[in-house]
């Protein structure tokens, strides 16, 4: 037994030893976790590109490119089996071969993750980046008819539906499988109504229910036109009075008096 005067000192020493042991265990666990992540990344890494420190621990499942040429669908390229996938012309230096004379031997790389992924609030495994590897003829993000060249060696975060073009190839690569991040801002009610009206008007004009005088912007289909009374029967197909009256108002029709 210890003298009562020494008990506080003994208790303090025991507490410090316990804290030191706990800290050592936590350090070993963290080191093991890091080692497991490193091993996982090593298994999923490309032979042709060093995986960045900011890359995700696992690829985003379902990520793929839909390939089109002059509007015609050609193929689906899966992009979810490695953390990094190098694209280019040289077969023994890339993961995915893009066969076109304007494409560089090592043209670009897709990396699962992004430099901003280190933020604790971000969804790390949902981010995907493209990096142009100083290609001769460039990598482009296409929006409509506008092509914006990607800055070499600068990671660009991709989003669902992004259209990519490489060099002067006529093929377009649409990014698919990325979950949208953040809140999706809904359209204003008036915008939705106008859009619905335009779509419905075109649909029923092409079916022959509407007259060309109702919308001069619509092209002729050459079909026999039907009288406007068909608006009523078409609208009533909704099965709900309020809905079919709203439909008529959107089309510019008039409510039939009972």
C-alpha positions, 0 to 999 in steps of 0.5 A: 500500500502507498502512503495516502500522501502519494496517491494523487501522484500515483493516480496522475502517473497512471492516467498519463500512461493510459493516455499515452497507450491510447494515443499510440493505439490511435496512431497505429490504427490511423497508420493501418487505415492509411496503409489500407487506402494506399494498397487499395489505390495501388491496385486501382491505379493506372500503369501510365499515370501516377495517382494524385494524392487527392484522388478518391479511394475508389472509382465512381461506379457507373461512370462512363462515356457515351460516344457519338459521331455526327449525332449517331451513337457509336459506343459506351466506354466504361470509366469505373475500373481504375482511379485514373484512365489515360486516353491517347493514341499510343496503345502501349502508353494509355488505358483507352486508345483514341484512334485519330491523327490529331490526338496525342500519344498521351492526350488526357487523363480521367481521375476519380476525385478532385483537388477540392475533395479534401474538404470534409464537407464534400462528397469525395467519391462523387467527384471526377476530373479531366486533365489535359496532358499538354496535348498538341491539339487540345481537349475541349468542353463543348457547350452547344456550338462553342468549344472551350479548350481545357488548360493543360495540366489543370484539373477540370471537374466534370458534371453529368452530361458534359460533352468532351472532344479530343483534338480535331476528332469528330467524335463527342464523348458525353460524361454519364454516371455522375450524381448531381451535387448541391440543390437543383434549382427548379424552373419557375412555374410560368417557365414550366407552363410555357414550355409545356404549352409549346410542347403540347401545341407542337405535338397536337399540331403534328397530329393534325389537331391544330391549324397553322394559324394558331402558331406560325412558327410550327412547320407544316406536316402535310397532314389533313387538319382537323377542326378545333373542336378536337381540342375539347376531346383531347383535353378531356382525356386528362380525366380531370376538369381542372386539368383539361381546362388548364390545358386549353388555356395553355393552348390558347383554346376557350372553355366550352360553355356547358 
